[in-house]
Amino acid sequence: MENVDTQIKKLLNDKNIIKIMHKASNRFTKQLDKDEIYTCQINALWKSILNFRPDKNAKFTTYLYNGVFIECLKSIKFHKKHSKFCTKKLHNNISKKDNSELLIDILDEARNDDERQFILDKYSNMTINEMAGKRNSNRETTRKKMKKLFNTIQKKHKEVY
């Protein structure tokens, strides 16, 4: 049996495979850039090679087409979720100071080093899962602690401004 890498290289040289991957991802050109589409295509090709079963009475190309389509949808869904959280500031009601002064004020409000680290992690765009892994706790506990911390800080800043 061939190595997965050699199978991928062989299939990437097949013009029909390339056409099918482009056809499946063609409708996503306005939502994803070329690099992301290419990543979706390669991921789908890799997953198709690993998971395709000829005994299921389906063509490999059909399986690949659906795989590319699904990978593109996943990528779009990820970007929508990610953009929803990254565009918001910690305190969007405060516009009187620049970000560095505001961050210092917010860090001063933290009661301990753990809270300061939460703020810095959030400021560096870490996900809740990443923060939970860093603290060896589960996602929900981390989310609740962050929500409580940010609500407390936001209330104090609303009173001041």
C-alpha positions as CSV (number, residue, x, y, z in Angstrom):
1,M,0.0,0.0,0.0
2,E,1.2,3.4,-0.9
3,N,2.1,6.1,1.6
4,V,-0.5,8.9,2.0
5,D,2.0,11.5,0.9
6,T,2.7,9.8,-2.3
7,Q,-1.0,9.2,-3.0
8,I,-1.6,12.9,-2.5
9,K,1.2,13.9,-4.8
10,K,-0.1,11.5,-7.5
11,L,-3.7,12.8,-7.2
12,L,-2.5,16.4,-7.3
13,N,-1.0,15.7,-10.7
14,D,-4.3,14.3,-12.0
15,K,-6.1,17.1,-13.8
16,N,-9.5,15.5,-13.2
17,I,-9.0,15.5,-9.5
18,I,-7.9,19.2,-9.6
19,K,-11.0,20.1,-11.6
20,I,-13.3,18.4,-9.2
21,M,-11.7,20.1,-6.2
22,H,-11.9,23.5,-8.0
23,K,-15.6,22.9,-8.9
24,A,-16.5,22.0,-5.3
25,S,-14.8,25.1,-3.9
26,N,-15.7,27.5,-6.7
27,R,-18.7,28.9,-5.0
28,F,-16.6,30.0,-1.9
29,T,-14.2,32.3,-3.8
30,K,-15.9,35.4,-2.5
31,Q,-15.9,34.2,1.1
32,L,-12.5,32.6,1.4
33,D,-9.1,33.6,0.0
34,K,-7.1,31.3,-2.3
35,D,-4.9,30.0,0.4
36,E,-7.8,29.0,2.6
37,I,-9.5,27.3,-0.4
38,Y,-6.3,25.4,-1.2
39,T,-6.0,24.3,2.5
40,C,-9.6,23.1,2.4
41,Q,-8.9,21.2,-0.8
42,I,-5.7,19.5,0.6
43,N,-7.4,18.7,3.9
44,A,-10.4,17.1,2.0
45,L,-8.0,15.2,-0.3
46,W,-6.1,13.9,2.7
47,K,-9.3,12.9,4.6
48,S,-10.7,11.3,1.4
49,I,-7.7,9.1,1.0
50,L,-7.8,8.0,4.6
51,N,-11.6,7.4,4.9
52,F,-12.8,6.4,1.4
53,R,-14.3,2.9,1.2
54,P,-14.8,1.5,-2.2
55,D,-17.2,-1.1,-0.8
56,K,-19.8,1.6,-0.1
57,N,-20.6,1.9,-3.8
58,A,-19.5,5.5,-4.2
59,K,-16.9,7.0,-6.5
60,F,-13.8,8.5,-5.0
61,T,-14.4,11.7,-6.9
62,T,-17.9,12.1,-5.4
63,Y,-16.5,11.5,-2.0
64,L,-13.7,14.1,-2.6
65,Y,-16.2,16.7,-4.0
66,N,-18.3,16.4,-0.9
67,G,-15.2,16.6,1.3
68,V,-14.0,19.8,-0.3
69,F,-17.4,21.3,0.0
70,I,-17.7,20.4,3.7
71,E,-14.2,21.7,4.5
72,C,-15.0,25.0,2.9
73,L,-18.2,25.3,4.9
74,K,-16.3,24.5,8.1
75,S,-13.8,27.2,7.3
76,I,-16.5,29.8,6.7
77,K,-18.2,28.8,9.9
78,F,-15.0,29.2,11.8
79,H,-14.3,32.6,10.4
80,K,-17.8,33.8,11.3
81,K,-17.4,32.6,14.9
82,H,-13.8,34.0,15.1
83,S,-14.7,37.4,13.7
84,K,-17.6,37.7,16.1
85,F,-15.2,37.5,19.1
86,C,-12.1,39.3,17.7
87,T,-13.8,42.5,16.6
88,K,-15.1,43.3,20.0
89,K,-13.0,45.2,22.5
90,L,-13.0,44.4,26.2
91,H,-14.7,47.7,26.9
92,N,-16.4,49.1,23.8
93,N,-18.1,51.8,25.9
94,I,-14.8,53.6,26.6
95,S,-13.2,55.6,23.9
96,K,-11.4,58.3,25.9
97,K,-8.1,56.6,26.2
98,D,-5.8,54.7,23.9
99,N,-5.4,50.9,24.2
100,S,-2.2,50.8,26.2
101,E,-3.6,53.2,28.9
102,L,-6.9,51.3,29.0
103,L,-5.1,47.9,29.3
104,I,-3.1,49.3,32.3
105,D,-6.3,50.5,33.9
106,I,-8.0,47.2,33.4
107,L,-5.0,45.3,34.7
108,D,-5.0,47.5,37.8
109,E,-8.6,46.4,38.5
110,A,-7.5,42.7,38.7
111,R,-7.3,41.4,42.2
112,N,-4.6,38.8,41.7
113,D,-2.1,37.4,39.2
114,D,-4.6,34.8,37.8
115,E,-7.1,37.6,36.9
116,R,-4.3,39.6,35.3
117,Q,-3.3,36.6,33.2
118,F,-6.9,36.1,32.1
119,I,-7.0,39.7,30.9
120,L,-3.7,39.3,29.1
121,D,-4.7,36.0,27.5
122,K,-8.0,37.6,26.3
123,Y,-6.1,40.6,25.0
124,S,-3.8,38.3,23.0
125,N,-6.9,36.6,21.4
126,M,-6.5,33.2,23.1
127,T,-9.7,31.1,22.9
128,I,-11.4,29.9,26.0
129,N,-10.3,26.3,25.2
130,E,-6.7,27.5,25.0
131,M,-7.0,29.3,28.3
132,A,-8.7,26.3,30.0
133,G,-5.9,24.1,28.7
134,K,-3.3,26.5,30.1
135,R,-4.9,26.4,33.5
136,N,-5.8,22.6,33.5
137,S,-9.5,23.4,34.0
138,N,-12.5,22.7,31.9
139,R,-13.8,25.2,29.3
140,E,-17.0,26.1,31.2
141,T,-15.3,26.9,34.5
142,T,-12.8,29.1,32.6
143,R,-15.7,30.8,30.7
144,K,-17.6,31.5,34.0
145,K,-14.5,33.0,35.7
146,M,-13.8,35.2,32.7
147,K,-17.4,36.4,32.5
148,K,-17.4,37.3,36.2
149,L,-14.1,39.1,35.9
150,F,-15.1,41.1,32.9
151,N,-18.5,42.0,34.3
152,T,-16.8,43.3,37.4
153,I,-14.3,45.4,35.5
154,Q,-16.9,46.7,33.1
155,K,-19.1,47.8,36.0
156,K,-16.3,49.7,37.6
157,H,-15.4,51.4,34.3
158,K,-19.0,52.4,33.6
159,E,-19.0,54.2,37.0
160,V,-15.8,56.1,36.3
161,Y,-16.7,57.1,32.7
